[in-house]
Amino acid sequence: MQQPIMTDERFLSRPSEPATEADLSVAADLSDTLAAHADSCVGMAANMIGVSKRIIVFADEATGRNMVMFNPRIVERSGEYETEEGCLSLTGMRKTVRYERITVAYRTRRFREATAVFEGFTAQIIQHEIDHCDGILI
């Protein structure tokens, strides 16, 4: 079910709690909310819909589909660059540092451990959403 977008910076600044299998419905709501904002948004973290859990969903350029990750963490990165990003939860553009290529360890929808490599814009989206999970506002 589509949820309203959280804009309270105090809430968004708090690191999120680890997700569990009990949070599968949060991932479904997050996916529905991203789909509803597909014209202006390519990724979301659960805290953007008011749930302080480490769950992200993003548009994967390689597959053309949205992908959900539970408890994602970047385990390797390379190709540092500076960029500007916007956010559905915040106004304006903000400067930040990102990496061209990242390796992410996460849990799938079935809560199996997985690791994947992402590059380019998809890698940038994932880094932005993991920042949300860490309470970092961009």
Secondary structure as GFF3:
##gff-version 3
##sequence-region A 1 138
A	DSSP	alpha_helix	9	12	.	.	.	ID=ss1
A	DSSP	three_ten_helix	21	23	.	.	.	ID=ss2
A	DSSP	alpha_helix	24	36	.	.	.	ID=ss3
A	DSSP	beta_strand	43	45	.	.	.	ID=ss4
A	DSSP	three_ten_helix	46	49	.	.	.	ID=ss5
A	DSSP	beta_strand	55	60	.	.	.	ID=ss6
A	DSSP	beta_strand	65	87	.	.	.	ID=ss7
A	DSSP	beta_strand	90	107	.	.	.	ID=ss8
A	DSSP	beta_strand	113	119	.	.	.	ID=ss9
A	DSSP	alpha_helix	120	133	.	.	.	ID=ss10
###
